[in-house]
Amino acid sequence: MTDTLNTTNAAQAFNSRRFRKRLPTPGKPRPSLLANTWVLLSVIVVLVPLLYLISISFMTQGQIASGILVPTDPAFSNWSNAWDSAIPRGVLNSLMAAFGGAILTLLLALPGAWAIARHRTGGKALSGLILSPWLLPPIVAIIPLLTLLRILGLTNTLEGLTLVYALINVPVAIWLLDGFIRRIPVEIEEAGRIDGANEGQLLLRVVTPMLAPALIAVGVIAAILNYNEFLFATFLTQSQESQTVPVLLAGMLSERVQDFGRIAASSLIAVIPIFTVAVLLQRYLIEGLTTGAVK
């Protein structure tokens, strides 16, 4: 009898262990073949053009014309020619205008977003009215901006372009920061008022530190938009001392004899700085964009 009970208990324990192995582990979703395939295709779509651009940057004109994918004899001169051109200066101009404009955008947008979110300034329609000009074709603002910069004496200057970048991204920055501010508990601000903080101190010492990830995320987005902007930079800057890298690259494409190897190397030189910044700030970008997504 005892042997029979032991045998039964052993069988039940074995079946229980086998059943537990079949159950999915809590908190670890099973990998989906469709999801993995989609991610792989997305990576291929993103990386293949970039890899081919790298390959072209080491090709001569004859190799590019022959249609080969990988250069047999790398032409390192493309990189030296690109580095000796105006491209490095253009990259520096782009970085200065992009991040300078992003900082000014945040300084202008944060008080506006806080006033709209907490004090209901302008009612429900103001946030939509602020965003509506950003949705218009940028070309309609060229003449007013040229007139404004001429009055300020900032035509054909990097400072004028930075100011334009700061102004054009204020609407989208207010729209993004409005959602982040509404996620901050009102009780925290009320506690600050009870402690004697005025509105300025409340914004600087209470709200701004809590919005640090969101400010970094919005700042990076604004900087990337500024760095890649082409239309305003084309019309508002004429000399190489103030032109940004998209304008210089477009000028290389408009040459009568186009050196595609040098253009590819110049494009990669332009991509590396902003790509590095995005990778280094990726954690803050994700943290800022997902703040408050899970209650």
C-alpha positions in Angstrom: 0.0 0.0 0.0 2.8 2.4 0.9 4.6 1.6 -2.4 1.4 2.4 -4.3 1.0 5.8 -2.6 4.6 6.7 -3.2 4.2 5.8 -6.8 1.1 7.9 -7.1 2.7 10.8 -5.4 5.7 10.6 -7.7 3.5 10.5 -10.8 1.5 13.5 -9.6 4.7 15.5 -8.8 6.1 14.6 -12.3 2.9 15.7 -14.0 2.8 18.9 -11.9 6.3 19.8 -12.9 5.6 19.0 -16.6 2.4 21.2 -16.4 4.3 24.1 -14.9 6.9 24.0 -17.6 4.1 24.4 -20.2 2.7 27.5 -18.5 4.1 30.8 -19.7 6.4 32.6 -17.3 4.6 35.7 -15.8 6.0 39.0 -17.0 7.8 37.4 -19.9 5.6 37.4 -23.0 6.4 34.7 -25.6 8.2 35.9 -28.6 6.1 36.4 -31.7 7.3 35.3 -35.0 5.4 38.1 -36.7 6.9 40.7 -34.3 10.4 39.4 -34.8 10.0 39.4 -38.6 8.6 42.9 -38.6 11.5 44.2 -36.4 14.0 42.4 -38.7 12.5 44.0 -41.8 12.5 47.4 -40.1 16.2 47.1 -39.3 17.0 46.1 -42.8 15.0 49.0 -44.3 16.9 51.4 -42.0 20.4 50.0 -42.3 20.6 49.0 -46.0 20.6 52.6 -47.3 23.0 53.7 -44.7 25.4 50.8 -45.4 25.2 51.5 -49.1 26.0 55.2 -48.4 29.1 54.1 -46.5 30.1 51.8 -49.4 29.7 54.7 -51.9 31.8 56.9 -49.8 34.8 54.6 -50.6 34.1 54.3 -54.3 35.6 56.1 -57.3 33.4 57.6 -60.0 34.1 54.6 -62.2 33.2 52.1 -59.5 29.9 53.9 -58.9 29.1 54.0 -62.6 29.7 50.2 -62.9 27.0 49.5 -60.3 29.1 47.5 -57.8 27.9 47.2 -54.2 31.3 46.9 -52.4 34.4 48.8 -53.6 37.3 46.6 -54.6 39.9 49.4 -54.1 38.6 51.8 -51.4 39.0 55.5 -52.3 39.9 57.1 -49.0 40.5 60.4 -50.8 36.7 61.0 -50.8 36.8 61.4 -47.0 39.9 63.7 -47.1 38.3 65.8 -49.8 35.1 66.1 -47.8 36.9 67.0 -44.7 38.9 69.7 -46.5 35.7 71.3 -47.9 33.2 73.6 -46.2 31.3 70.6 -44.7 32.9 70.6 -41.2 32.1 74.3 -40.9 28.6 73.6 -42.0 28.2 70.8 -39.5 29.4 73.2 -36.7 26.9 75.9 -37.9 24.1 73.3 -37.9 24.9 72.1 -34.4 25.1 75.7 -33.1 21.8 76.7 -34.7 20.1 73.5 -33.8 20.9 73.4 -30.1 20.9 77.1 -29.7 17.4 77.3 -31.2 16.3 74.3 -29.1 17.4 76.0 -25.9 15.6 79.2 -26.8 12.5 77.2 -27.8 12.4 75.6 -24.4 12.8 78.9 -22.6 9.9 80.3 -24.5 7.7 77.3 -24.5 7.9 76.2 -20.8 6.1 79.2 -19.3 3.5 79.2 -22.1 2.7 75.5 -21.7 2.5 75.9 -17.9 0.2 78.9 -18.2 -2.1 77.0 -20.6 -2.1 73.7 -18.6 -2.4 75.1 -15.1 -4.0 78.6 -15.4 -6.2 77.8 -18.4 -4.8 80.9 -20.2 -6.7 81.4 -23.5 -9.2 78.7 -22.7 -9.4 75.4 -24.6 -8.8 77.0 -28.0 -5.4 78.6 -27.4 -3.3 75.5 -27.6 -4.8 74.6 -31.0 -4.4 78.2 -32.2 -0.8 78.2 -31.2 -0.1 74.9 -33.1 -2.0 75.9 -36.3 0.7 78.1 -37.8 3.2 75.3 -37.4 1.0 73.2 -39.7 1.2 75.7 -42.6 3.7 75.4 -45.4 6.9 77.0 -44.2 7.3 79.0 -47.5 4.5 81.4 -46.4 6.7 82.7 -43.6 9.8 83.5 -45.6 9.0 87.1 -46.4 7.8 88.1 -42.9 10.9 86.4 -41.4 13.2 88.2 -43.9 11.6 91.5 -43.0 12.0 90.8 -39.3 15.7 89.8 -39.6 16.3 92.9 -41.7 14.8 95.1 -39.0 17.0 93.4 -36.4 20.1 93.5 -38.6 20.5 89.7 -38.5 20.1 88.9 -42.2 22.6 86.3 -43.5 23.8 85.5 -40.0 23.9 82.3 -37.9 22.3 84.3 -35.0 19.3 85.2 -37.1 18.8 81.6 -38.3 19.0 80.4 -34.7 16.3 82.9 -33.7 14.1 81.7 -36.5 14.6 78.1 -35.4 13.7 79.0 -31.9 10.4 80.7 -32.9 9.2 78.2 -35.4 9.4 75.3 -33.0 7.7 77.0 -30.0 4.2 75.8 -31.0 5.1 72.1 -31.1 7.1 72.4 -27.9 4.2 74.0 -26.1 1.9 71.2 -27.4 4.3 68.5 -26.2 5.0 70.1 -22.8 1.3 70.7 -22.1 0.7 67.0 -21.9 3.7 66.5 -19.6 2.7 69.3 -17.2 -0.8 67.9 -16.9 0.6 64.7 -15.6 2.2 66.4 -12.6 -0.1 66.2 -9.5 -1.6 69.6 -8.7 -1.1 68.8 -5.0 2.6 69.3 -5.4 2.2 72.8 -6.7 -0.4 73.6 -4.0 2.1 72.5 -1.4 4.6 74.9 -2.9 2.1 77.8 -2.7 1.4 76.9 1.0 5.1 77.1 1.7 5.1 80.7 0.3 6.5 80.1 -3.3 5.3 82.6 -5.9 4.5 81.7 -9.5 8.0 82.2 -10.7 9.6 80.2 -7.9 6.9 77.5 -8.4 7.8 77.2 -12.1 11.6 77.2 -11.6 12.0 75.2 -8.4 9.1 72.8 -8.5 7.8 72.2 -12.0 11.0 72.5 -14.0 13.0 69.8 -12.0 10.1 67.4 -12.4 10.0 68.0 -16.1 13.7 67.4 -16.7 13.3 64.2 -18.7 10.5 65.8 -20.7 12.5 68.9 -21.4 15.4 66.8 -22.7 13.1 64.8 -24.9 11.4 67.9 -26.4 14.8 69.7 -26.7 16.3 66.7 -28.6 13.2 66.6 -30.9 13.5 70.4 -31.6 17.3 70.1 -32.2 16.8 67.3 -34.7 14.2 69.3 -36.5 16.5 72.3 -36.6 19.5 70.3 -37.8 17.6 68.8 -40.7 15.8 72.0 -41.7 16.6 73.2 -45.3 14.1 75.8 -46.5 14.8 78.6 -44.1 18.5 77.9 -44.1 18.5 78.3 -47.9 16.8 81.6 -47.9 18.2 83.2 -44.8 21.9 82.3 -45.2 23.9 83.1 -48.3 27.6 82.9 -47.3 29.5 79.7 -46.4 30.3 81.2 -43.1 26.7 81.0 -42.0 25.3 78.2 -44.2 24.3 74.9 -42.5 25.2 71.5 -43.7 21.9 70.6 -45.6 22.4 73.8 -47.7 26.0 72.8 -48.5 25.1 69.3 -49.4 22.4 70.6 -51.8 25.0 72.8 -53.4 27.2 69.8 -54.0 24.4 68.1 -55.7 23.8 71.1 -58.0 27.4 71.1 -59.3 27.8 70.3 -63.0 30.2 67.5 -62.3 28.9 65.6 -59.3 31.4 63.6 -57.2 29.1 61.1 -55.6 31.8 59.6 -53.5 32.7 62.9 -51.9 29.0 63.7 -51.5 28.5 60.4 -49.7 31.4 61.0 -47.4 30.2 64.5 -46.7 26.7 63.2 -45.9 28.1 60.7 -43.4 30.2 63.5 -41.7 26.9 65.4 -41.4 25.0 62.4 -40.0 27.6 61.3 -37.3 27.2 64.3 -34.9 23.4 64.3 -34.6 23.3 60.4 -34.6 25.8 60.4 -31.7 23.8 62.9 -29.8 20.6 60.9 -30.3 22.3 57.7 -29.1 23.8 59.3 -26.0 20.5 60.9 -25.0 18.4 58.0 -26.0 17.6 57.0 -22.4 16.5 60.5 -21.5 14.5 60.7 -24.8 12.6 57.5 -24.0 12.1 58.4 -20.4 10.7 61.8 -21.3 8.3 60.5 -24.0 7.0 57.7 -21.8 6.6 59.7 -18.6 3.1 59.1 -17.2 2.2 56.5 -19.8 1.7 53.8 -17.0 -0.3 54.8 -14.0 
